[in-house]
Amino acid sequence: MVKKTFKVLAVIIYFWVTPVFAGSATFYYSDGPWSGKVIDSETKEPIEGVVVLAVWQKVYATPAGDSSYFFFFLEVLTDKEGKFFIPKFRAVNVIPVIRRIEGPVFTIFKPVYTAFSDSAYNYFNKYSPDSPLRTDRDTIAESFKKGVVVELFKLKTREERIEGLHEALPLGEVSDEKMPALLNLINTERKRLGLDPIHIKR
């Protein structure tokens, strides 16, 4: 009787779990590399010391749908020629409950300039409505593989610079210890503007 009950329970669990997890998990992730150049939109000169942050997320499958959480990050700075390089990223998904690994999502920032990200409202709507990068995350990531050129727009007023700081923070659960260079530049700009530093604990 116990064995029969166990078999019935196993069948129920199998048919409940299978639609959620089976056939959907990605056990190996490999992508990149990504590279590009950051320039001033007016002078077309390269900008040195710009932070380029790449963030990956892990997507969990649940009965209620997918839920995403921070997985990994890489931060680099542009050189004297405004160039940056993010090496090929590989990860092994050893936890079957993780459906897939997504990314990277990019955030690009330097004080006095508007921040770039796929969700930066000001960058695309106010400063660059015709940007070829105004598209979905996957297409942006593909563009960065081809050696993209990103133009940053210099902010003229204190109000613009304060507004730009709100878009410099990446989306998702990225805490301050995971983006030290970006947070340092954000707080440098906040200090210049007479604002208190921020610390992100997520």
N, C-alpha and C positions, 0 to 999 in steps of 0.2 A: 504493500500500500504506500509506504514511504517512497519507494523507488518510482512508482507511478506518478505520485504527486510531484516529485522532483522533475520528472520528464515533462509534465504538463507546464510547470513553472518555467522550465528552461525554454520551452517552445514559445511561451508568452513573451519572455524577455527578449528572445531572438527576434521575434516579429515586431517588437516595439523599438528595439535598438537599431535594427538593420536600416530602416528608412532614414534614420538620422545620421548614422555614421558610415555605413558600408558603401564602398565604391566612391567615397568623397574625400577621403583623407589623402593629403599629399605628404609623402614621407621624406622627400628630398627637395630642397629648394636651392636653386643656383641661378644667379642673374648678374648682369653688369658686364664690364665696368661702366661707369658714368663719368662724363667729363664736360667741361665747358669753360666759358669765359664770361666774366661780369664786367660791364662797362657803364660809364656815365652816359645817360641818354642824350645829354646836350653836347658834351665835348667829344663823345665816342672814345674817350681815353679809358684805359683799364683801371679798375679799382682794386687796390691791394688791401688785404686784411679783412675781406668779407667772409662772414661765416656761412658755410653751406652745410646744413644739417639734413641728413637722410634718416628717416624713421621707418622701421618695419613693424607690422602688427601680426599677432597670431589670432586666427579666427577659430573660435570654438563652435562646434555644432551642438545645439541644444534642442529639445522638443519644441521650444517656442521660437526657434530660428537661430541665426548666427549671432554671436557676440564677439566683438574684437577687443583686444587688449595689447598694450605695449609689449614688444618682443625684443627689439634691438635697435641701436642707433650708431651712426658714424658722423663725426664732425671733422670738417677740414676748413682751412683758410685759403683764400686766393693768394697767389704769389704776386710779384711785381708786375707781371704781365696780365694780371687779373684772372689767371687760369686756376682751375681746380681739377682734382682727379679723385674719384672714389673707386677703390678697387672692387673687383668682382666679389660678390658676397655669396657664401654658401652656408647652408644650415641643414641639419638633419632633424626631422620631426620625429622624435622618439616617443611622443605621447599620442596614441591613436585618437584621443578625443579632440585633438587639434585638427580641424578640417584642412586648413592651409595656412601658409604664411603669405602676407600681402605687403607690397611696398616695392621700392621706397617712395615715401612722400617727402618732398623737398621743402625746406624753408631757407631763404637766403636773406641775410640782413647785415647792414652796417649803419651806424648812427648817421643821421641827417638824410638818409635815403628811405624811400618807401620800401617796405618789406615785400618780398616775393614769396608766394606759396600758391597752391592751386585754389585756396579758399580766400585769398586776400582780395577783399572787395575793392579797396581803393586802387590796388595795382591795376586790375583789369578794367574796372568801370570808370575810374576818374582819370587815370594816367595812360593806360594802354588798352583802349577798347578794341583795337584791331590786332592785338597781339596774336601771333600764330600759336602761342602757348595757352591761349584761352580755350581750354578743352578739358577732357577728363583726366584723372590721375594716371591711368595706364598709358595714355598717349604722351603725357608730359614725361613720364619715365623713359619712354622710347626715344623721345627727342633728346634727352640728356645722354643717351648712349651714342648719339651722333655728333657730339661736340657742340652743344647748344650755346648760343650767345644770349645772355640775359642782360637787358638794360635796366638799370635802377634809376629812379627819378628823384632828383634832389628836392627836398622839402624846404619851402621858403619861410614859413612862419612857425612860431612856437606851437600854435594850435595844431598845425599839420603834423609836426614832429610828435606831439603827444598822441594824436590819433594813430599815427603810424606805429607806435609802440604796441598798440593792442593787436596788431596783425603780425607782429614779429614772433609771437608765441605760437608754437605748432599745436595742432589739434591732437587730442588723445592724451593718454596718461603718461606724459613725459615729465619726470621730476627734475629738479635743478641739478642733481648730481649726474644726470644722464645727458645734460647739454651745458657743460661749464663754460665753453667759449661763447655760445650764444647768450647765455644769461649774463655773462660778464659785460658784453657789449650793450645789452639792454639796460643794465644797471649803470653803466658809464653814461649812457644817454639820459637816463632818469636823473642822475646827479647833476648833469649840465643844465637840466630843465628845472632843477629845484624840487625834484620828487624823491620820495623815499624809495630805497631799493626794494625789490621783491624777492621772495623765496618761495619756490613752488614745491610743495610736498603733496604728492598724489599717491 
